[in-house]
Amino acid sequence: MSTRSNGLLLLVVLAGTAAAEPPDTAYLFPAGGQRGTKVPVRIGGYYLYERTPLEMIGPGITGPAEIERVPTKWFEGPVIKQPASQQKEDYPKDYAAELVITSDAALGPHGWRSWNAQGATPVRPFIVGTLPEVVEEETDGDPLPVAVTLPVTINGRIFPREDLDEWTFTAEAGKPITVAVMAEQIGSSLEPRIEIRSATGALVAESTGQLNRDPQLRFTPATSGQYAVRITDTRSAGLQTFVYRMTITAGPWIDSIYPLGGQRGVATKFAVRGQGVETLEETLPAATGTVSHYFTHQGNSLNAVKLDIDELAEIREQEPNNSLEQAAELKLAMIANGRIDQAGDVDAWKVTLAKGETAQLEVRAARLGSSLDAVIVIHDETGKELALGEDLPNGSPDCEVKFTAAKEGTYAVLVQERFASRGGPDFAYRLRCTKPTPDFALDMTVDSLPVDIGSTKKLPINITRLGGFAGAITLTAENLPTGVTAPAVEVKANQNKGELVFTCESMVPVSRTAIRIVGKADIDGSSVTRLVKSVAPPNNNNQISALGLVDVDHLLLVTSLATPFKFAGQYDLQYIVRGSTLRKGFEIDRGGFEGPIWAELSDKQGRHLQGVAAERKTVPPGSSDFEFEVSLPPWMELGRTSRTQLMVVGELADVTGKKHKVSYTTNNQNEQLIAIVSPGPLRVSAEATTMSIRKGTELVIPLQINCDRTVGKPLKIELLIPEHMRDLATTAIEAKPQDTTAKIKLRCGEAPGPLNMPLTIRATSERDGKPIISETPLTLLLQP
């Protein structure tokens, strides 16, 4: 296509564009790997089409330049009844890649993402560890125990709904074992429950974790032998996104440390609660802020611990310190470390201030993994309460207070637990005492920004003003690509929101560019520059986001293509028998686009599909009408209102002539395929729902057939054997609609199984020229 025709196309697009579907990802499985290994992974993507670029952020891990769509592993699981079956459910496609982890890769989360002509996916985490790893070989049906050797990190998924994974291992009497799960902390949809069972099946220990914390448990085997850990979802849910990493070890493990941090670059000694280690001493990193730190013990790296590293002087509490008379002196520009080590404990610190002098007091605890829900109370020398600090505005149990002395004197700073019944060695804190310093911080809730070619896009910026700073701030975008502009914006004094407007010219190719957004302000006569940081948006449930885990020091700007076409339909509600097909006509508004368009099931749906499936439909160039057909499974819930939504995909050329796929979808009911599901006219089932088989024999299965008069074609009857079952074979048979009985044979080899789920008896015929399907389960038991 010539440059001129591309330009005309872009003008057409801009004249009337449809809502585009930006790319997204739902999971990466496994969610991590061991240093120095190659890890085959599956990435679940939305609107990534047949292939898409893959980017690993930072050193230590490499992957392919592009990932390609592969058959998606799908287990339907138990049928969800109404009203739960009417809830939203998405259907990501699988993409395959192999990640190579260097032997010196940094431990912990590494970022990755993909992008295309309609934007970039959010940065997601991939975790690098040191222990040997195993990956679940997923099979449908009842759980099959898998033996592992300790220490080990297990990668699994709770998929489908109501799934349960079981892992077995050998333990030694009297030697503690730690089981720790990563799910919530890597953004998984899983709310895990773990339990330990003995060889006899007796429950030894269980845990569902604490609020916003993944479960961890430790048990000491009474006898040597085999034990099992079972993991499932507390809600009996499960889906492709319910990934987890679970470590089982008899080796050293840190539950908590004290203090919760220290001065940067200084050798610091820590008391440890956990397994196999009591004290640790290391020179802290030179960085400041909250870091995930990996202590070493006897030459081996331990599990990650959150540390607060600062440059201020440090002190530790000395008990007793419950009153002003017992309190240690706390100076401005100092950090005090303490613990509410029993219920009702109160830690007192004293600070001496001149009249009008201000102290900024901040408790850091929950953000570092402490159990403390902190409260700060300021008293004068008479015990009168002057100030109170409770939960932070963002909902964190940590707290802060800014206190200005009305007169010169010594004041008590009391740190305590909000609930008097709580306390213990895990209730540690860091109390940061400073003179308020004027400053500001900037953040945005995205790590990429698509700007459609020939259009504009706004980027909101959040401003946090610190230490009383109220001045103006200038926001600037740096390293913009050619053809994209974003004029600097001055945010006036005291305002907490800013907005940059990006404009992309019409003759710009699709591209991606790492840019930086900075804010500049004059503070006390000095120019101060702060980088705008990407942070996870609030209420980011069920999103596997790396923001907060991986430092992303840039914003990925994508010059993107808007979708010119869309489709429309008329509201149509039909009664459809399950096991049949539903067809509906649609009209395409091409918006000036003349190429072929493909219609298929949308990657994101408004509710559970309950097995609805469809083949891709091609709409040839110049055509604006098409019919789309979906198949309703024969086991679908009766009385359900089934609603299926479509997406349409086409290829646009950018100014260079390179073609890019774009799409459009909608959840409007006029564009849905809607049906109320009713019983089918055909039923074939075994005379018994459960039958026994023997090795090396042939099983004859008597069948019952029931067809109404609308079924006019012969029946093809087959026995569907799950892919993971071996040494079983069968041959399809044919029956007439008027037959009431039939027989089908199953040949059993010498090593059949695993028989952890039913086989399926499927019968296929036609009614009114359309296929009709019936399915019923048959459970097999292996006789000795």
Secondary structure, DSSP 8 states (H G I E B T S, - for coil): --HHHHHHHHHHHHHS-B-----EEEEEES-EEETT-EEEEEEEEES--SEEEEEEESSSEE--SEEEE--------S---TTGGGS--B--EEEEEEEEE-TT--SEEEEEEEEETTEE---EEEEEESS-EEE----SSS---EE--SSEEEEEE--STT-EEEEEEEE-TT--EEEEEESGGGT-S--EEEEEE-TT--EEEEE--STT---EEEE--SSSEEEEEEEEETTS---TT-EEEEEEESS-EEEEEESSEEETTSEEEEEEEEES--EEEEE--S--EEEEE--EETTEE---EEEEEESSEEEE--S--SSGGG-EE--SSEEEEEE--STT-EEEEEEEE-TT-EEEEEEE-GGGT----EEEEEE-TT--EEEEE-B-TTS-S-EEEEEE-SSSEEEEEEEEESSTT---TT-EEEEEEE----EEEEEES-SEEEEETTSEEEEEEEEEEETT----EEEEEES--TTEE---EEE-TT--EEEEEEEE-SS---EEEEEEEEEEEEETTEEEEEEEEE---SS-TT----BTTB---SEEEEEE--B--EEE----EEEEETTSEEEEEEEEE-TT--S-EEEEE-SB-SS--TT-B---EEE-TT--EEEEEEE--TT--TT-EEEE-EEEEEEEE-TTS-EEEEEEE---GGGSEEEEEE--SEEEEESSSEEEE-TT-EEEEEEEEEE-TT--S-EEEEEE--TT-EEEEE--EEE-TT--EEEEEEEEEEEEE---S-EEEEEEEEETTEEEEEEEEEEEEE--
